[in-house]
């Protein structure tokens, strides 16, 4: 017979913080893909600050990979949006198409992170 897995209390609080952060990221990602549902910048900044503040609490646990993953995802998305910004000034359609692609990539990463968090597994970059 298998013994039950006991999750330390800190693990529960880190999972809760991660879940809240992933939900905020998910709202941002979905609103970026759906026209007219832009809720991004404020929620994204809140989620990023939450991740940066709580990241040190996760050191040495499987949660640390999730904090790093979310922070890297936001930083890469911001860099990609900034690099592709000139497309909006030159041609509207390529700018929209590029930002839509970045938003889909962002949404995919957030969903994959949530799945791995639910499985209580670390996530690779």
C-alpha positions in Angstrom: 0.0 0.0 0.0 1.3 3.4 -0.9 1.7 6.0 1.8 -0.1 9.4 1.2 2.1 12.2 -0.1 2.3 15.0 2.5 2.8 18.4 1.0 4.6 20.9 3.2 2.6 24.1 4.1 5.0 26.3 2.2 4.5 24.2 -0.9 0.7 24.9 -0.6 1.3 28.7 -0.4 3.7 28.7 -3.3 1.2 26.7 -5.4 -1.5 29.2 -4.5 0.7 32.2 -5.5 1.7 30.4 -8.7 -2.0 29.6 -9.5 -2.9 33.3 -9.0 -0.1 34.4 -11.1 -0.9 31.9 -13.9 -4.6 33.1 -13.8 -3.5 36.7 -14.2 -1.2 35.7 -17.1 -4.0 33.7 -18.6 -6.4 36.6 -18.5 -3.8 38.8 -20.2 -3.1 36.1 -22.8 -6.7 35.5 -23.7 -7.5 39.2 -23.8 -4.5 39.7 -26.2 -5.9 37.2 -28.6 -9.6 38.3 -28.4 -10.2 41.6 -30.2 -11.5 44.4 -27.9 -10.7 42.6 -24.7 -7.4 44.3 -23.8 -6.8 43.9 -20.1 -3.1 43.3 -20.3 -0.7 45.8 -19.0 -1.9 46.3 -15.5 -2.6 42.7 -14.7 0.7 41.6 -16.3 2.6 44.1 -14.2 0.8 42.8 -11.1 1.6 39.2 -12.0 5.2 40.0 -12.8 5.7 41.9 -9.4 4.1 39.0 -7.6 6.5 36.5 -9.3 9.5 38.7 -8.6 8.6 39.1 -4.9 7.8 35.5 -4.2 10.5 33.9 -6.4 13.1 33.7 -3.5 10.5 31.8 -1.4 10.5 29.0 -4.1 14.3 28.5 -4.2 15.2 24.8 -3.9 11.7 23.6 -4.7 10.0 22.5 -7.9 8.1 25.7 -7.8 11.2 27.7 -8.6 11.1 26.6 -12.2 7.5 28.0 -12.6 8.5 31.4 -11.2 11.5 31.6 -13.6 9.3 30.3 -16.5 6.7 33.0 -16.0 9.2 35.8 -15.6 11.1 34.7 -18.7 7.9 34.4 -20.7 6.9 37.9 -19.8 10.3 39.3 -20.6 10.5 37.5 -23.9 7.0 38.6 -24.9 7.8 42.2 -24.0 11.0 42.0 -26.1 9.2 40.5 -29.1 6.4 43.1 -28.9 8.9 45.9 -28.8 11.0 44.5 -31.7 7.9 44.1 -33.8 6.4 47.5 -32.9 7.8 49.2 -36.1 5.6 46.8 -38.2 2.5 48.7 -36.9 3.9 52.0 -38.2 4.9 50.6 -41.6 2.1 48.1 -42.3 -0.9 47.5 -40.1 -1.6 43.9 -41.2 1.9 42.5 -40.6 2.0 44.2 -37.2 -1.4 42.7 -36.2 -0.4 39.3 -37.5 3.0 39.4 -35.7 1.4 40.5 -32.4 -1.3 37.9 -32.8 1.4 35.2 -33.2 3.3 36.4 -30.1 0.0 36.4 -28.1 -0.7 32.8 -29.2 2.8 31.8 -28.2 2.3 33.6 -24.8 -1.1 31.8 -24.3 0.5 28.4 -25.1 3.3 28.9 -22.6 0.9 29.9 -19.8 -1.4 27.0 -20.4 1.5 24.6 -20.5 2.8 26.1 -17.2 -0.7 25.7 -15.6 -0.8 22.0 -16.7 2.6 21.3 -15.2 1.7 23.2 -12.0 -1.5 21.1 -11.7 0.6 18.0 -12.1 3.0 19.3 -9.4 6.0 19.1 -11.7 8.7 21.6 -12.6 8.6 23.1 -16.0 11.4 23.5 -18.5 12.1 26.8 -20.3 
